[in-house]
């Protein structure tokens, strides 16, 4: 039985026998660092039912637990808090029950499947720093959900149609001189992104010329020839013009190859891709069905709306007066199609920036009104933007931080710092390059994922690669230190079958944190927050380093104590590796 459940049963029994009343709930919390104890019972929460002095009530319950629960060896009461000290045997028994720390915290998969959407890029530009936060969040949440016992499908919807795509196509057609990724040596997504920037430059020139000729700014923006031509290209695409479609397929193909290379570089994957060009009409049939059910209403001009004023929102258009779809129409259809494609899906998580919060409120409400039971389990994983010390990024002006460039820069920063430390002189050139990438990517991912998703981030690359403090490299370095200890031990890394030792306080603290790992995974899954896993790992590493500095691993006289300490190091290392894998971060054996 879970210790807290066992304690709760005995506490309820003690209260009933001593005070003649029944309490429904017992509140526990971790014991504060400045008091002796391993788990704390909150007496204040009992005072509605149990009348008396909280200190005296705590003393009475503490005496009862020491006499009746073998795991409780002593206690102390501070005001309304009963701090319980647990036996070494309890922690050693816990340690021996763990057969495989690499899967510690996971539970057998349930029948409930979730779909996590992330990335969702446009095919007119490469992935940038904003996409990186999106991708890292979505991927990590998917991995954490899997670890918590759920079946998970990872997906993205690629925005591969619209005026912004035609802008890149037209600029390439006008100024590209048949340039290709092969002829230019550029990744396809970067090549296409250059022409998106080129379009904006030429568009601004034409606006200036028209204003000089007497047009208003509004007129110039609407009548600039290059924009008018891009709009005509979009109409031709929607009409299926063979030449326009062929150009669209060719340039999108370049971009997809570029995206795939970046995703592989970052270390994320997908189970299925959806494309806006295939989904943007999907919702129209359901709009008609919703009209018949009274979910939607048609205005005199023929446009179709959903009135959500009763829910505190506005009226939302779902079909234009000319019968064309809007984004909401597409998203309704895509959600329904996904459940058709994956019938076991019972909920979806949309990883999208916080500027789209209202859109998802509306989408989820409409799907519920249409009668889909799974719509109750839709969640918008809303996240804040990523800022740089230099300011806001703008794609069309070419001022974004390219994802590939950022990854390369992170590896270069890791190289610079690692060489200053001078601890990898015996590495080959290939080993060094791989290590720099592992450290650089780990620094980037951890810096972003340790922050609550809803908070905005000011990203500082050099600060993220620091080997001290709450950083990825600090945790990676600790893992490498543990592997060095294990190599030195040269023994089989297994817990002893029989342990009869007295635990040092630092050993006990480590065991207490290890014990929390399954709960942290479930909590992170329930809150869709990788930050909980990241900061748990940092707390574990801090406690391990304190243990390492204060307890001589190989200095004990008793060989069973040495074996236990080595096994404890091994266990910590495996939890670090497992936790970091849920964040998409690798850990090196040597640093």
VOLUMZA-690939 format. One line per field, with one value per residue (C-alpha): residue number from 1; residue in one letter; chain; x, y, z. Coordinates in Angstrom, 3 decimals, always signed. Last residue first. Example, Ala and Ser with C-alpha at 12.3 -4.5 7.8 and 13.67 -1.06 7.14 Angstrom:
2
i	2;1
aa	s;a
ch	A;A
x	+13.670;+12.300
y	-1.060;-4.500
z	+7.140;+7.800
! end
This chain:
591
i	591;590;589;588;587;586;585;584;583;582;581;580;579;578;577;576;575;574;573;572;571;570;569;568;567;566;565;564;563;562;561;560;559;558;557;556;555;554;553;552;551;550;549;548;547;546;545;544;543;542;541;540;539;538;537;536;535;534;533;532;531;530;529;528;527;526;525;524;523;522;521;520;519;518;517;516;515;514;513;512;511;510;509;508;507;506;505;504;503;502;501;500;499;498;497;496;495;494;493;492;491;490;489;488;487;486;485;484;483;482;481;480;479;478;477;476;475;474;473;472;471;470;469;468;467;466;465;464;463;462;461;460;459;458;457;456;455;454;453;452;451;450;449;448;447;446;445;444;443;442;441;440;439;438;437;436;435;434;433;432;431;430;429;428;427;426;425;424;423;422;421;420;419;418;417;416;415;414;413;412;411;410;409;408;407;406;405;404;403;402;401;400;399;398;397;396;395;394;393;392;391;390;389;388;387;386;385;384;383;382;381;380;379;378;377;376;375;374;373;372;371;370;369;368;367;366;365;364;363;362;361;360;359;358;357;356;355;354;353;352;351;350;349;348;347;346;345;344;343;342;341;340;339;338;337;336;335;334;333;332;331;330;329;328;327;326;325;324;323;322;321;320;319;318;317;316;315;314;313;312;311;310;309;308;307;306;305;304;303;302;301;300;299;298;297;296;295;294;293;292;291;290;289;288;287;286;285;284;283;282;281;280;279;278;277;276;275;274;273;272;271;270;269;268;267;266;265;264;263;262;261;260;259;258;257;256;255;254;253;252;251;250;249;248;247;246;245;244;243;242;241;240;239;238;237;236;235;234;233;232;231;230;229;228;227;226;225;224;223;222;221;220;219;218;217;216;215;214;213;212;211;210;209;208;207;206;205;204;203;202;201;200;199;198;197;196;195;194;193;192;191;190;189;188;187;186;185;184;183;182;181;180;179;178;177;176;175;174;173;172;171;170;169;168;167;166;165;164;163;162;161;160;159;158;157;156;155;154;153;152;151;150;149;148;147;146;145;144;143;142;141;140;139;138;137;136;135;134;133;132;131;130;129;128;127;126;125;124;123;122;121;120;119;118;117;116;115;114;113;112;111;110;109;108;107;106;105;104;103;102;101;100;99;98;97;96;95;94;93;92;91;90;89;88;87;86;85;84;83;82;81;80;79;78;77;76;75;74;73;72;71;70;69;68;67;66;65;64;63;62;61;60;59;58;57;56;55;54;53;52;51;50;49;48;47;46;45;44;43;42;41;40;39;38;37;36;35;34;33;32;31;30;29;28;27;26;25;24;23;22;21;20;19;18;17;16;15;14;13;12;11;10;9;8;7;6;5;4;3;2;1
aa	x;x;x;x;x;x;x;x;x;x;x;x;x;x;x;x;x;x;x;x;x;x;x;x;x;x;x;x;x;x;x;x;x;x;x;x;x;x;x;x;x;x;x;x;x;x;x;x;x;x;x;x;x;x;x;x;x;x;x;x;x;x;x;x;x;x;x;x;x;x;x;x;x;x;x;x;x;x;x;x;x;x;x;x;x;x;x;x;x;x;x;x;x;x;x;x;x;x;x;x;x;x;x;x;x;x;x;x;x;x;x;x;x;x;x;x;x;x;x;x;x;x;x;x;x;x;x;x;x;x;x;x;x;x;x;x;x;x;x;x;x;x;x;x;x;x;x;x;x;x;x;x;x;x;x;x;x;x;x;x;x;x;x;x;x;x;x;x;x;x;x;x;x;x;x;x;x;x;x;x;x;x;x;x;x;x;x;x;x;x;x;x;x;x;x;x;x;x;x;x;x;x;x;x;x;x;x;x;x;x;x;x;x;x;x;x;x;x;x;x;x;x;x;x;x;x;x;x;x;x;x;x;x;x;x;x;x;x;x;x;x;x;x;x;x;x;x;x;x;x;x;x;x;x;x;x;x;x;x;x;x;x;x;x;x;x;x;x;x;x;x;x;x;x;x;x;x;x;x;x;x;x;x;x;x;x;x;x;x;x;x;x;x;x;x;x;x;x;x;x;x;x;x;x;x;x;x;x;x;x;x;x;x;x;x;x;x;x;x;x;x;x;x;x;x;x;x;x;x;x;x;x;x;x;x;x;x;x;x;x;x;x;x;x;x;x;x;x;x;x;x;x;x;x;x;x;x;x;x;x;x;x;x;x;x;x;x;x;x;x;x;x;x;x;x;x;x;x;x;x;x;x;x;x;x;x;x;x;x;x;x;x;x;x;x;x;x;x;x;x;x;x;x;x;x;x;x;x;x;x;x;x;x;x;x;x;x;x;x;x;x;x;x;x;x;x;x;x;x;x;x;x;x;x;x;x;x;x;x;x;x;x;x;x;x;x;x;x;x;x;x;x;x;x;x;x;x;x;x;x;x;x;x;x;x;x;x;x;x;x;x;x;x;x;x;x;x;x;x;x;x;x;x;x;x;x;x;x;x;x;x;x;x;x;x;x;x;x;x;x;x;x;x;x;x;x;x;x;x;x;x;x;x;x;x;x;x;x;x;x;x;x;x;x;x;x;x;x;x;x;x;x;x;x;x;x;x;x;x;x;x;x;x;x;x;x;x;x;x;x;x;x;x;x;x;x;x;x;x;x;x;x;x;x;x;x;x;x;x;x;x;x;x;x;x;x;x;x;x;x;x;x;x;x;x;x;x;x;x;x;x
ch	A;A;A;A;A;A;A;A;A;A;A;A;A;A;A;A;A;A;A;A;A;A;A;A;A;A;A;A;A;A;A;A;A;A;A;A;A;A;A;A;A;A;A;A;A;A;A;A;A;A;A;A;A;A;A;A;A;A;A;A;A;A;A;A;A;A;A;A;A;A;A;A;A;A;A;A;A;A;A;A;A;A;A;A;A;A;A;A;A;A;A;A;A;A;A;A;A;A;A;A;A;A;A;A;A;A;A;A;A;A;A;A;A;A;A;A;A;A;A;A;A;A;A;A;A;A;A;A;A;A;A;A;A;A;A;A;A;A;A;A;A;A;A;A;A;A;A;A;A;A;A;A;A;A;A;A;A;A;A;A;A;A;A;A;A;A;A;A;A;A;A;A;A;A;A;A;A;A;A;A;A;A;A;A;A;A;A;A;A;A;A;A;A;A;A;A;A;A;A;A;A;A;A;A;A;A;A;A;A;A;A;A;A;A;A;A;A;A;A;A;A;A;A;A;A;A;A;A;A;A;A;A;A;A;A;A;A;A;A;A;A;A;A;A;A;A;A;A;A;A;A;A;A;A;A;A;A;A;A;A;A;A;A;A;A;A;A;A;A;A;A;A;A;A;A;A;A;A;A;A;A;A;A;A;A;A;A;A;A;A;A;A;A;A;A;A;A;A;A;A;A;A;A;A;A;A;A;A;A;A;A;A;A;A;A;A;A;A;A;A;A;A;A;A;A;A;A;A;A;A;A;A;A;A;A;A;A;A;A;A;A;A;A;A;A;A;A;A;A;A;A;A;A;A;A;A;A;A;A;A;A;A;A;A;A;A;A;A;A;A;A;A;A;A;A;A;A;A;A;A;A;A;A;A;A;A;A;A;A;A;A;A;A;A;A;A;A;A;A;A;A;A;A;A;A;A;A;A;A;A;A;A;A;A;A;A;A;A;A;A;A;A;A;A;A;A;A;A;A;A;A;A;A;A;A;A;A;A;A;A;A;A;A;A;A;A;A;A;A;A;A;A;A;A;A;A;A;A;A;A;A;A;A;A;A;A;A;A;A;A;A;A;A;A;A;A;A;A;A;A;A;A;A;A;A;A;A;A;A;A;A;A;A;A;A;A;A;A;A;A;A;A;A;A;A;A;A;A;A;A;A;A;A;A;A;A;A;A;A;A;A;A;A;A;A;A;A;A;A;A;A;A;A;A;A;A;A;A;A;A;A;A;A;A;A;A;A;A;A;A;A;A;A;A;A;A;A;A;A;A;A;A;A;A;A;A;A;A;A;A;A;A;A;A;A;A;A;A;A;A;A;A;A;A;A;A;A;A;A;A;A
x	+32.367;+31.939;+28.886;+26.885;+23.199;+20.637;+17.724;+14.232;+12.596;+11.261;+14.785;+16.021;+13.847;+15.007;+18.687;+18.445;+16.529;+19.222;+22.013;+20.282;+19.922;+23.577;+24.669;+22.510;+24.052;+27.515;+26.408;+24.933;+28.048;+30.233;+27.962;+28.053;+31.846;+31.957;+34.904;+33.339;+35.645;+34.548;+31.472;+32.805;+29.656;+29.737;+30.681;+28.870;+25.745;+25.612;+26.101;+23.251;+20.926;+21.610;+21.103;+17.725;+16.571;+17.656;+15.769;+12.622;+13.044;+13.031;+10.190;+7.930;+8.925;+7.692;+4.171;+1.045;-0.554;-1.766;+1.317;+3.647;+1.798;+1.948;+5.674;+6.290;+4.419;+6.598;+9.752;+8.973;+10.746;+14.003;+13.705;+13.288;+16.133;+18.457;+17.482;+18.145;+21.613;+22.377;+21.191;+23.504;+21.625;+22.505;+23.168;+21.601;+20.960;+20.108;+19.719;+22.227;+21.183;+22.656;+25.403;+27.806;+31.180;+33.988;+33.562;+35.692;+33.464;+30.440;+32.011;+32.813;+29.213;+28.086;+30.351;+28.849;+25.360;+26.548;+27.937;+24.613;+22.817;+25.159;+24.971;+21.148;+21.094;+19.891;+23.244;+26.781;+28.034;+26.659;+25.344;+21.965;+23.610;+25.504;+22.338;+20.183;+16.507;+14.041;+11.085;+7.368;+5.535;+2.631;+4.879;+6.375;+10.124;+12.427;+11.539;+13.238;+16.569;+16.509;+16.105;+18.811;+21.362;+20.719;+21.116;+24.462;+25.689;+24.769;+26.132;+29.399;+29.647;+29.164;+31.856;+34.233;+33.692;+34.386;+37.588;+38.743;+38.451;+41.562;+41.582;+38.062;+38.478;+39.954;+37.420;+38.136;+37.643;+34.207;+33.194;+34.167;+32.728;+29.413;+29.216;+29.874;+27.206;+24.715;+25.596;+24.960;+21.569;+20.740;+21.712;+19.436;+16.514;+16.890;+16.643;+14.195;+15.190;+14.486;+12.007;+9.171;+9.955;+9.958;+11.655;+11.244;+14.184;+17.998;+18.028;+15.931;+12.298;+10.508;+6.724;+4.470;+2.784;-0.748;-1.200;-4.811;-6.663;-9.407;-10.929;-14.584;-14.391;-14.114;-17.908;-18.599;-22.101;-21.805;-22.088;-18.920;-17.112;-18.283;-17.073;-13.626;-13.197;-14.335;-11.959;-9.299;-9.612;-9.651;-6.310;-4.586;-2.178;-1.011;+1.121;+0.008;+0.567;-2.873;-3.567;-6.176;-8.553;-10.146;-8.192;-8.999;-10.582;-7.312;-8.071;-11.725;-10.601;-8.190;-10.904;-13.093;-10.264;-9.405;-13.006;-13.434;-9.988;-10.811;-14.088;-12.356;-9.720;-12.408;-14.149;-15.721;-19.509;-19.662;-21.224;-18.273;-18.539;-17.710;-18.188;-18.069;-20.640;-18.955;-17.974;-19.614;-21.139;-24.550;-22.765;-21.582;-23.612;-22.117;-22.246;-22.940;-22.719;-25.588;-26.058;-29.268;-27.350;-27.315;-27.341;-25.221;-25.854;-29.483;-29.185;-29.751;-27.204;-24.723;-25.066;-24.322;-21.281;-20.225;-20.081;-17.916;-15.339;-13.014;-12.421;-9.115;-7.915;-5.941;-4.158;-3.810;-1.621;-1.720;+1.404;+1.320;+3.366;+5.730;+9.394;+11.751;+15.557;+16.460;+18.674;+16.076;+13.431;+15.771;+16.482;+12.771;+11.955;+14.491;+13.156;+9.639;+10.732;+12.133;+8.952;+6.924;+8.861;+8.190;+4.558;+3.736;+5.474;+3.452;+0.221;+0.877;+1.555;-1.452;-4.041;-6.121;-8.729;-7.417;-3.925;-5.167;-6.845;-3.606;-1.615;-4.073;-3.438;+0.327;-0.141;-2.111;+0.636;+3.379;+1.336;+0.912;-2.829;-3.798;-0.730;-0.746;-4.432;-3.949;-0.822;-2.707;-1.808;-0.172;+2.661;+5.080;+2.666;+2.743;+6.543;+6.739;+4.257;+6.256;+9.456;+7.689;+6.450;+9.958;+11.389;+8.478;+8.849;+12.591;+11.904;+9.582;+12.257;+14.844;+12.384;+12.216;+15.990;+16.009;+13.323;+15.211;+18.514;+21.051;+23.870;+22.614;+22.527;+21.248;+18.691;+17.422;+17.812;+15.797;+16.661;+15.067;+13.910;+10.422;+9.421;+11.169;+9.311;+6.032;+6.464;+7.483;+4.412;+2.210;+2.994;+2.007;-1.244;-2.493;-1.484;+1.066;+0.257;+1.558;-0.589;+1.457;+1.097;+2.255;-0.013;+0.014;-1.067;-1.260;+0.651;+2.357;+5.494;+3.437;+2.066;+5.611;+6.758;+3.863;+4.462;+8.132;+7.341;+4.816;+7.035;+10.165;+8.301;+6.591;+9.733;+11.684;+9.009;+9.556;+13.322;+12.877;+11.774;+12.446;+10.129;+7.246;+6.004;+4.278;+4.935;+2.524;+5.198;+2.949;-0.181;-0.519;-3.093;-4.216;-5.128;-6.983;-6.716;-4.154;-0.445;+1.201;+2.816;+5.973;+7.774;+10.882;+11.492;+15.270;+15.211;+14.793;+14.272;+13.128;+11.841;+15.250;+15.207;+11.787;+12.963;+16.013;+13.784;+11.490;+14.428;+15.991;+12.904;+10.597;+10.586;+7.159;+6.587;+3.182;+2.313;-0.108;+2.504;+5.692;+5.213;+8.009;+8.040;+9.787;+10.362;+7.454;+7.878;+6.662;+3.211;+1.309;+3.311;+5.055;+1.737;-0.220;+2.407;+2.342;-1.477;-1.488;+1.363;-0.365;-3.633;-1.687;-0.046;-3.401;-5.113;-8.635;-11.716;-11.397;-13.866;-13.164;-9.680;-8.530;-7.032;-4.852;-3.179;-1.201;+0.740;+4.367;+6.592;+10.323;+11.197;+13.543;+12.768;+14.702;+14.176;+10.389;+8.659;+6.838;+3.066;+0.189;-3.507;-5.757;-9.341;-12.703;-12.330;-14.522;-15.125;-14.806;-11.748;-9.206;-10.515;-11.826;-8.734;-6.362;-8.356;-8.221;-4.463;-4.023;-5.869;-3.995;-0.644;-1.460;-2.639;+0.535;+2.695;+1.126;+0.000
y	+15.725;+11.962;+9.699;+12.361;+13.062;+13.601;+16.034;+15.504;+16.764;+13.283;+11.994;+14.403;+12.722;+9.246;+10.207;+12.037;+9.070;+6.680;+8.792;+8.984;+5.195;+4.679;+7.056;+5.091;+1.856;+3.295;+4.381;+0.956;-0.895;+1.343;+0.758;-3.003;-2.815;-1.463;+0.834;+3.751;+5.946;+4.919;+7.156;+9.702;+11.598;+15.406;+16.598;+13.811;+14.177;+17.936;+17.171;+14.662;+17.169;+19.763;+17.096;+16.043;+19.668;+20.225;+17.121;+18.314;+21.649;+20.038;+17.607;+20.395;+22.665;+19.982;+21.239;+19.675;+20.069;+16.478;+15.127;+17.168;+15.936;+12.313;+12.628;+14.365;+11.611;+8.935;+10.909;+11.655;+8.580;+9.743;+12.937;+11.023;+8.681;+11.637;+13.108;+9.770;+9.550;+13.094;+12.248;+9.187;+5.913;+3.199;-0.097;-3.538;-4.043;-7.391;-8.000;-5.285;-2.819;-3.524;-1.840;-4.758;-3.577;-1.549;+1.239;+3.656;+3.294;+3.917;+7.063;+8.351;+7.691;+9.800;+12.675;+12.483;+12.832;+15.833;+17.435;+16.918;+18.647;+21.643;+21.627;+21.865;+24.886;+25.775;+26.877;+26.241;+24.931;+28.031;+27.184;+28.913;+32.180;+32.350;+31.809;+34.443;+33.910;+36.338;+34.052;+34.855;+32.761;+30.465;+27.461;+27.554;+27.908;+24.862;+23.970;+26.929;+26.862;+23.048;+22.842;+25.379;+24.009;+20.421;+21.441;+23.079;+20.260;+17.507;+19.538;+20.192;+16.508;+15.340;+17.740;+16.620;+12.948;+13.559;+15.496;+12.690;+13.216;+13.089;+16.879;+16.749;+18.411;+21.761;+24.026;+26.726;+24.162;+23.326;+27.021;+27.655;+24.375;+24.979;+28.420;+26.855;+24.191;+26.910;+28.887;+25.842;+25.304;+28.995;+28.910;+25.922;+27.606;+30.935;+33.949;+36.227;+39.625;+38.872;+41.709;+39.340;+37.097;+39.730;+39.025;+41.255;+42.765;+42.587;+40.958;+38.190;+37.408;+34.063;+34.364;+32.955;+29.582;+28.246;+24.499;+24.754;+21.719;+19.514;+16.901;+18.014;+17.874;+14.080;+13.931;+15.459;+16.989;+19.894;+22.183;+20.617;+21.226;+24.851;+25.359;+23.923;+26.135;+29.293;+28.890;+27.924;+31.165;+33.214;+31.788;+32.415;+35.148;+32.657;+30.716;+27.285;+23.732;+22.193;+19.245;+16.755;+14.385;+10.955;+9.514;+5.810;+6.400;+7.703;+8.729;+9.507;+11.379;+13.351;+14.133;+15.718;+17.980;+18.886;+19.764;+22.174;+23.654;+24.279;+26.038;+28.143;+29.211;+30.557;+28.618;+30.041;+30.092;+33.573;+34.944;+33.602;+30.474;+29.985;+33.555;+33.893;+35.775;+36.906;+35.274;+35.257;+31.790;+33.261;+35.444;+32.351;+32.843;+30.693;+32.334;+31.509;+34.113;+34.178;+37.974;+37.643;+35.916;+32.150;+30.613;+27.873;+25.261;+24.983;+21.287;+21.884;+24.687;+22.414;+19.786;+22.468;+23.635;+20.010;+19.671;+22.811;+21.632;+19.795;+22.668;+23.849;+20.295;+19.232;+22.539;+22.948;+19.869;+17.235;+15.352;+12.100;+10.302;+13.206;+13.568;+15.623;+15.606;+19.232;+18.190;+15.714;+18.439;+20.791;+18.255;+17.480;+21.198;+21.678;+18.716;+20.077;+23.518;+22.200;+20.226;+23.372;+25.069;+22.281;+21.709;+25.423;+25.729;+22.764;+24.207;+27.544;+25.865;+23.492;+26.163;+24.392;+27.123;+27.697;+28.063;+30.514;+32.627;+32.596;+33.703;+36.582;+37.691;+37.525;+39.680;+42.296;+42.287;+42.842;+45.570;+47.690;+48.484;+47.647;+49.058;+52.104;+52.822;+52.720;+54.880;+57.422;+57.649;+60.773;+59.525;+59.644;+57.364;+54.918;+54.845;+54.278;+51.384;+49.863;+49.975;+48.417;+45.530;+44.976;+44.560;+42.417;+40.100;+39.748;+38.686;+35.934;+35.146;+34.554;+32.262;+30.043;+29.584;+29.038;+26.330;+24.612;+24.445;+26.552;+25.361;+27.748;+25.348;+22.414;+24.436;+25.798;+29.086;+29.214;+32.933;+33.662;+37.251;+37.158;+33.508;+33.430;+36.596;+35.117;+31.863;+33.624;+35.889;+32.929;+31.226;+34.372;+34.601;+31.214;+27.557;+25.305;+25.820;+22.467;+20.799;+18.839;+15.504;+13.375;+10.491;+9.449;+6.388;+7.308;+5.783;+8.735;+8.122;+8.577;+11.860;+12.977;+12.160;+14.105;+17.056;+17.023;+17.036;+19.848;+22.043;+21.537;+22.178;+25.366;+26.763;+26.014;+27.535;+30.896;+30.567;+30.088;+27.430;+28.335;+30.505;+30.395;+26.898;+28.036;+26.002;+23.971;+22.898;+21.104;+18.986;+16.418;+13.652;+11.729;+8.068;+6.456;+2.679;+2.878;+2.143;+0.403;+2.878;+4.958;+6.524;+4.372;+3.112;+3.611;+2.991;-0.725;-3.080;-0.607;-2.495;-2.388;+1.393;+1.373;-1.241;+0.918;+3.933;+2.090;+0.422;+3.822;+4.657;+7.598;+10.805;+12.449;+16.199;+17.136;+20.719;+22.936;+24.706;+22.697;+19.091;+16.522;+12.866;+9.534;+6.129;+5.990;+3.045;+0.547;+2.212;+1.448;+2.777;+5.634;+6.495;+6.738;+8.950;+11.290;+11.455;+12.529;+15.018;+16.557;+16.959;+18.621;+21.046;+21.769;+22.616;+21.247;+20.467;+17.896;+18.310;+21.819;+21.551;+18.831;+21.192;+22.781;+19.447;+19.354;+16.070;+16.440;+13.897;+13.280;+14.944;+17.257;+20.908;+23.590;+21.837;+22.024;+18.649;+17.775;+18.027;+15.870;+16.653;+13.985;+13.817;+12.563;+13.056;+11.112;+12.078;+10.296;+12.283;+9.579;+6.490;+8.443;+10.630;+7.660;+5.729;+8.676;+8.946;+5.201;+5.281;+8.413;+6.809;+3.786;+6.014;+8.096;+4.965;+3.569;+0.000
z	-20.706;-20.845;-20.894;-22.732;-21.959;-24.713;-24.454;-25.899;-22.712;-21.922;-22.678;-19.998;-17.364;-18.391;-18.403;-15.074;-13.611;-14.842;-13.375;-9.993;-9.935;-10.829;-8.072;-5.613;-6.861;-6.210;-2.760;-2.014;-3.168;-1.019;+1.980;+1.360;+1.214;+4.778;+5.446;+3.543;+1.467;-2.022;-2.140;+0.343;+1.430;+1.600;-1.890;-3.754;-1.562;-2.266;-5.947;-5.806;-4.121;-6.818;-9.496;-8.072;-7.839;-11.459;-12.562;-10.768;-12.545;-15.976;-15.206;-13.912;-16.811;-19.234;-18.435;-19.930;-16.476;-16.136;-17.887;-15.663;-12.562;-13.726;-14.444;-11.113;-9.248;-10.835;-9.894;-6.232;-4.844;-6.372;-4.316;-1.045;-1.957;-2.468;+0.897;+2.590;+1.117;+2.296;+5.837;+5.905;+5.914;+8.395;+6.667;+6.465;+2.778;+1.249;-2.478;-3.240;-5.927;-9.336;-11.339;-11.697;-10.473;-12.017;-9.436;-11.446;-14.485;-12.271;-10.804;-14.313;-15.348;-12.369;-13.458;-16.968;-15.445;-13.432;-16.593;-18.373;-15.482;-15.597;-19.427;-19.325;-17.047;-13.540;-12.165;-13.404;-16.758;-18.529;-21.989;-21.435;-20.346;-23.639;-25.721;-23.918;-24.689;-23.128;-22.568;-22.191;-19.636;-20.487;-21.107;-17.580;-18.064;-17.783;-21.387;-23.083;-21.249;-21.287;-25.043;-25.858;-23.390;-24.468;-28.110;-27.367;-25.116;-27.586;-30.533;-28.738;-27.787;-31.385;-32.618;-29.848;-30.602;-34.303;-33.530;-31.233;-27.471;-25.223;-24.714;-23.326;-19.932;-21.029;-19.270;-21.868;-24.625;-23.255;-23.194;-26.819;-28.068;-26.295;-27.918;-31.335;-30.698;-29.741;-32.868;-35.061;-33.408;-33.857;-37.534;-38.107;-36.328;-38.191;-35.908;-37.680;-39.085;-42.754;-43.129;-44.068;-41.113;-38.367;-35.002;-31.960;-30.077;-29.908;-26.423;-27.970;-27.348;-27.325;-27.294;-24.634;-24.809;-25.097;-25.031;-26.215;-24.889;-26.293;-24.010;-24.047;-27.860;-27.528;-27.056;-30.475;-30.464;-32.902;-29.880;-28.458;-31.760;-31.703;-28.132;-28.890;-31.955;-30.144;-27.223;-29.747;-31.694;-28.477;-27.343;-30.694;-29.487;-26.851;-29.322;-30.561;-29.326;-29.883;-27.606;-28.725;-26.956;-27.131;-30.042;-30.474;-33.894;-35.431;-39.032;-38.219;-35.092;-37.234;-39.782;-37.108;-35.943;-39.548;-40.393;-37.490;-38.153;-41.804;-41.070;-38.393;-40.905;-43.270;-46.030;-49.167;-49.693;-51.271;-48.069;-46.061;-43.907;-40.202;-38.958;-35.178;-33.103;-29.913;-26.595;-23.139;-23.536;-24.411;-26.983;-28.849;-32.019;-34.767;-38.189;-41.832;-44.644;-47.155;-47.257;-45.209;-42.358;-41.880;-38.415;-36.885;-34.157;-35.274;-36.101;-39.837;-39.838;-38.037;-40.763;-43.371;-41.400;-41.079;-44.855;-45.090;-42.545;-44.913;-47.365;-45.889;-45.216;-48.316;-49.025;-45.260;-45.139;-42.402;-41.350;-39.413;-36.764;-36.238;-35.216;-33.081;-32.691;-33.423;-36.356;-37.576;-37.452;-39.318;-42.084;-42.444;-42.711;-45.507;-47.473;-46.992;-48.243;-51.521;-52.109;-51.435;-54.241;-56.749;-55.778;-55.995;-59.379;-60.688;-59.245;-60.951;-64.297;-64.067;-63.029;-60.360;-59.846;-56.283;-57.733;-60.365;-57.685;-55.671;-58.747;-59.236;-55.655;-56.296;-59.428;-57.475;-54.834;-57.455;-59.140;-55.967;-55.890;-52.300;-50.569;-52.846;-52.206;-48.433;-48.656;-50.762;-54.443;-55.872;-58.078;-55.120;-53.258;-56.181;-56.200;-52.424;-52.653;-55.515;-53.463;-50.483;-52.652;-54.020;-50.520;-49.360;-52.353;-51.706;-48.105;-49.376;-51.955;-49.238;-47.449;-50.530;-50.458;-46.718;-46.933;-49.735;-47.891;-49.762;-52.036;-54.727;-57.676;-55.610;-53.658;-56.981;-58.878;-62.115;-62.639;-59.277;-59.807;-61.308;-60.774;-57.402;-56.329;-57.586;-55.661;-52.444;-52.633;-53.601;-50.300;-48.372;-50.365;-49.254;-49.227;-47.508;-43.851;-42.602;-39.971;-37.461;-35.718;-32.818;-31.803;-28.149;-26.175;-22.528;-19.624;-17.931;-19.998;-23.169;-21.835;-21.040;-24.582;-26.147;-23.813;-24.837;-28.565;-28.243;-26.092;-28.178;-31.435;-30.243;-28.591;-31.776;-34.005;-32.296;-32.853;-36.597;-39.089;-42.713;-44.823;-47.314;-46.442;-43.253;-40.106;-37.935;-35.370;-32.871;-32.664;-29.880;-30.278;-27.216;-26.919;-24.011;-24.006;-21.238;-21.574;-18.627;-16.224;-16.518;-13.579;-13.662;-17.172;-17.105;-13.340;-13.842;-10.921;-8.301;-5.263;-3.588;-3.219;-1.569;+0.937;+1.657;+2.230;+4.661;+6.404;+7.072;+9.125;+8.530;+10.599;+10.812;+11.110;+12.611;+11.642;+13.592;+15.702;+15.110;+16.222;+16.232;+15.263;+15.712;+14.068;+11.592;+9.167;+11.793;+12.018;+15.226;+18.190;+16.340;+14.643;+17.927;+19.562;+16.524;+16.572;+20.232;+19.773;+16.741;+18.651;+21.505;+19.061;+17.360;+20.703;+20.685;+18.625;+15.866;+12.999;+11.731;+13.245;+10.851;+8.230;+10.920;+11.681;+8.426;+8.412;+7.335;+5.591;+5.922;+9.216;+11.064;+10.422;+8.464;+5.133;+5.354;+5.477;+2.252;+2.497;+3.685;+4.212;+5.699;+4.419;+5.599;+9.353;+11.763;+15.382;+18.743;+19.827;+20.693;+18.843;+15.838;+15.575;+15.849;+13.226;+10.807;+11.402;+10.855;+7.527;+6.422;+7.239;+5.071;+2.219;+2.606;+2.533;-0.666;+0.000
! end
